[in-house]
Amino acid sequence: MSITVHQFPCLSDNYGFLVRDDATGLAACIDTPEAAAILRELDTLGWKLDLILNTHWHPDHAGGNAEIKAATGATVVGPQEVERIGQAPDRIVAGGDGVTLGQTRFEVIESGGHTLGHIAYFDAADHVAFVGDTLFALGCGRLFEGTPEQMWASLQRLAALPDDTKVYCAHEYTASNARFALSVDDDPALKARAGDIFAARERGEWTVPTTIGLEKATNPFLRAPSLAGRMGLPGAKDHEAFAAVRAAKDSFKG
């Protein structure tokens, strides 16, 4: 690995991520859910913050931008929509762009659906992806702004990454995601994973990061086409099957 990822809890169920380029010592934070926590971790680690990389505009992802920028002088990079919280990024990026942290290059992947301009950051050299609220361990983000077709396309871009890609998603939602997944899918691999997740959470352990391969094998949102019949939609288009799974999760009470 040419990067070091430092993960820590923020707010009620967010994770904060600090990424250090080992060659230069420069660091980035992925989103800014809680400025005080992020600045405290930077101080403890002794890392110099060079970049703030936003995935989308929601306050639990970009709300700490101004305070952290004022404290560190970091450059804010993100999608245009981040301006909705009061200040546009210093550098606006979209799918297909690249962002450099020291000697590490992140590819920007379009991942709209949760919000229209949502993006993910992928370090191809190290097989590490920061996906915000698009893909979760056994889940995906709610469609607050986009369409099922848009979100399905975004999930397919992420699913096309190498199977061993470490996926850092922004929330600890995995136990509730697992309870829903078991309600729509009886795959043995899912059942085994769910058992591991419930046990891990009982021990107070994190379930993030996950991997692309694990999500492709067990995540009901990525497996939606194979679940179309169970959703009462045999022969449906892939994005229609996904829409049915997403709607079921939205109304799930488990």
C-alpha positions, 0 to 999 in steps of 0.5 A, spaced: 500 500 500 502 506 498 497 510 502 495 509 510 487 509 511 485 512 518 478 510 520 474 513 526 467 514 528 463 521 527 456 523 529 451 517 531 453 512 525 458 516 520 465 514 519 471 519 518 476 517 514 483 520 513 488 518 508 495 519 508 500 518 502 506 515 504 511 517 499 510 525 501 506 525 508 500 529 505 493 527 507 486 528 505 480 527 509 474 524 505 468 528 507 467 532 513 462 529 518 464 532 524 470 538 524 472 537 531 473 529 531 477 530 524 481 536 527 482 532 533 485 525 529 489 529 525 492 532 531 493 526 534 496 523 528 501 529 526 498 529 519 498 535 515 491 536 511 492 537 504 485 536 501 478 535 503 475 530 498 467 531 498 463 525 495 456 529 496 453 535 499 449 533 505 451 536 511 454 530 515 459 529 509 460 537 507 458 540 513 465 541 516 468 544 510 469 551 512 472 549 519 477 544 517 479 549 511 480 555 516 484 550 521 488 547 516 488 551 509 486 544 506 483 545 499 476 543 498 475 538 492 468 536 490 462 536 486 458 542 484 452 540 488 457 542 495 455 549 494 448 548 496 451 548 503 454 555 503 460 555 499 463 552 492 469 547 493 475 550 491 476 545 485 469 542 482 470 535 479 466 530 476 466 523 473 472 522 469 476 527 473 483 525 477 485 528 484 492 527 486 494 527 493 502 527 493 504 521 489 497 518 490 491 519 484 484 518 485 479 517 479 473 520 480 467 516 479 460 518 477 455 515 482 449 519 482 442 517 485 443 518 493 444 525 490 444 527 483 452 529 483 454 524 488 461 522 486 466 516 489 474 516 489 478 510 487 485 509 488 486 504 482 494 503 484 492 500 491 484 498 490 481 502 495 474 506 494 471 511 498 464 511 496 460 516 500 453 514 501 452 510 494 454 503 496 454 500 503 456 494 506 449 490 504 446 496 502 445 502 498 443 509 499 436 512 499 434 515 492 433 522 495 434 526 488 436 521 483 432 515 479 433 508 480 436 507 473 441 512 475 443 509 481 443 502 478 448 505 473 452 508 479 452 501 482 454 498 476 460 502 475 462 501 482 461 493 481 466 493 475 472 495 480 476 489 482 473 484 486 479 485 492 477 493 492 476 495 499 470 499 500 470 505 505 462 507 506 460 512 510 455 509 515 455 503 520 448 501 517 450 494 516 446 490 521 440 493 519 442 492 512 443 485 513 436 484 517 433 487 510 437 483 506 435 476 509 428 478 508 428 478 500 434 473 499 435 466 502 442 465 499 447 461 503 453 466 503 448 472 505 446 468 511 453 466 513 455 473 512 449 476 516 451 471 522 458 474 522 455 481 522 451 480 528 456 477 532 461 483 530 456 488 532 455 485 539 462 485 540 462 493 538 466 491 532 466 495 525 463 492 519 467 497 514 471 497 510 468 491 505 470 489 498 467 489 492 467 482 491 463 481 498 458 486 496 457 482 489 456 476 492 451 478 498 448 485 497 441 484 495 441 491 491 447 488 487 444 482 486 437 485 484 436 482 477 437 475 481 431 477 486 426 479 480 422 473 481 422 474 489 420 481 488 414 479 483 417 482 477 420 476 473 423 478 467 424 485 469 429 490 467 435 490 471 434 497 474 426 495 475 428 489 479 433 494 483 427 499 484 423 494 487 428 492 492 430 499 494 422 500 495 422 494 499 428 497 504 424 503 504 418 500 507 422 495 511 420 495 519 425 490 521 
